[in-house]
């Protein structure tokens, strides 16, 4: 069996730009791409905390240390500067790989600077 599982997540990033007339994609600070393991041109899913929109696009590299999270092209209708988003990438894993897999989770502050990483999501309290 082949399982589609969370590979990486950038949690609660702040959208800095929404560029409707830029060629489609999401520009992400290169430092965040590197630490998350998300590759340039890799498919990503974006979940907008502010308005509930969920959409997919691909990642492109913004300057390292810039803090840029730019939603581009048609997706710019689904986010605006200041919105909080969760950016996820998924990968295919065999049963054996899935049993050992831990996603790379990257947490950022309101300026999109990494605060910490983790390899597991905390259990939800009742």
C-alpha positions as CSV (number, residue, x, y, z in Angstrom):
1,X,0.0,0.0,0.0
2,X,1.1,3.6,-0.7
3,X,0.1,6.2,1.9
4,X,-0.2,9.9,1.4
5,X,1.1,11.5,4.6
6,X,2.1,14.9,5.9
7,X,5.7,15.5,5.0
8,X,6.2,19.1,6.2
9,X,4.2,22.0,7.6
10,X,4.9,25.7,8.2
11,X,2.4,26.6,10.9
12,X,0.6,29.9,11.2
13,X,2.6,31.9,8.7
14,X,1.5,35.5,8.0
15,X,0.7,36.3,4.4
16,X,2.9,39.3,3.3
17,X,1.8,39.7,-0.3
18,X,-1.1,38.7,-2.5
19,X,-0.1,39.3,-6.1
20,X,-3.0,38.5,-8.5
21,X,-1.1,39.3,-11.7
22,X,2.1,37.4,-10.8
23,X,2.5,33.9,-12.3
24,X,0.8,31.5,-10.0
25,X,2.5,30.0,-7.0
26,X,3.4,30.8,-3.4
27,X,6.7,32.5,-2.7
28,X,8.1,31.3,0.7
29,X,11.2,32.6,2.5
30,X,14.1,30.4,1.5
31,X,15.1,29.7,5.1
32,X,11.6,28.3,5.8
33,X,11.8,26.1,2.7
34,X,15.2,24.8,3.8
35,X,14.2,24.0,7.4
36,X,10.9,22.5,6.4
37,X,12.3,20.4,3.6
38,X,9.7,21.7,1.1
39,X,11.3,21.9,-2.3
40,X,10.9,24.7,-4.9
41,X,8.2,23.7,-7.3
42,X,6.8,21.1,-4.9
43,X,3.0,21.0,-4.6
44,X,1.8,22.6,-1.4
45,X,-1.6,22.9,0.2
46,X,-2.5,26.2,1.9
47,X,-5.1,26.5,4.7
48,X,-6.2,30.1,5.4
49,X,-7.1,30.3,9.1
50,X,-8.8,33.7,8.6
51,X,-11.3,32.8,6.0
52,X,-11.3,29.0,5.8
53,X,-10.1,28.8,2.2
54,X,-8.1,25.7,1.3
55,X,-6.2,25.5,-2.0
56,X,-3.2,24.0,-3.6
57,X,-0.4,25.5,-5.6
58,X,3.4,25.1,-5.7
59,X,6.3,26.6,-3.7
60,X,8.8,29.0,-5.1
61,X,11.8,30.4,-3.3
62,X,11.8,33.9,-1.9
63,X,14.9,35.5,-0.5
64,X,16.4,33.9,2.6
65,X,15.5,35.9,5.7
66,X,12.9,38.0,3.9
67,X,9.9,36.6,5.8
68,X,8.0,36.6,2.5
69,X,4.9,34.5,2.2
70,X,3.3,35.7,-1.1
71,X,0.2,34.1,-2.5
72,X,0.3,34.6,-6.3
73,X,-1.9,34.3,-9.3
74,X,-5.5,33.1,-9.0
75,X,-4.9,32.0,-5.4
76,X,-4.4,35.6,-4.5
77,X,-8.2,35.8,-4.4
78,X,-8.1,33.4,-1.4
79,X,-5.7,35.2,0.9
80,X,-4.7,38.8,1.6
81,X,-1.7,40.3,3.5
82,X,-2.1,39.8,7.2
83,X,-4.0,36.5,6.9
84,X,-2.6,33.5,8.9
85,X,-2.0,30.4,6.8
86,X,-0.8,26.8,7.4
87,X,1.3,25.5,4.5
88,X,1.6,21.8,4.1
89,X,3.4,19.4,1.8
90,X,2.5,15.7,1.6
91,X,4.5,12.7,0.4
92,X,3.9,9.1,-0.5
93,X,5.2,6.4,1.8
94,X,5.1,2.7,1.9
95,X,3.6,0.9,5.0
96,X,7.1,0.4,6.4
97,X,8.2,4.0,5.8
98,X,4.9,5.3,7.2
99,X,5.4,3.3,10.4
100,X,8.6,5.3,11.1
101,X,7.7,8.6,9.4
102,X,7.6,11.9,11.4
103,X,6.8,15.1,9.6
104,X,9.0,18.2,9.8
105,X,6.9,20.9,11.6
106,X,8.1,24.5,11.5
107,X,6.6,27.1,13.7
108,X,6.9,30.8,13.0
109,X,6.2,34.2,14.7
110,X,4.1,36.9,13.2
111,X,7.1,38.1,11.1
112,X,7.6,34.6,9.7
113,X,10.8,34.0,11.6
114,X,11.2,30.4,12.8
115,X,10.6,30.0,16.5
116,X,11.0,26.2,16.7
117,X,10.6,22.9,15.0
118,X,9.0,19.6,16.0
119,X,8.5,16.1,14.7
120,X,5.1,15.5,16.2
121,X,1.8,17.4,16.6
122,X,0.8,17.7,20.3
123,X,-2.2,15.6,21.3
124,X,-5.4,17.6,21.3
125,X,-6.8,18.2,24.8
126,X,-10.5,17.5,25.6
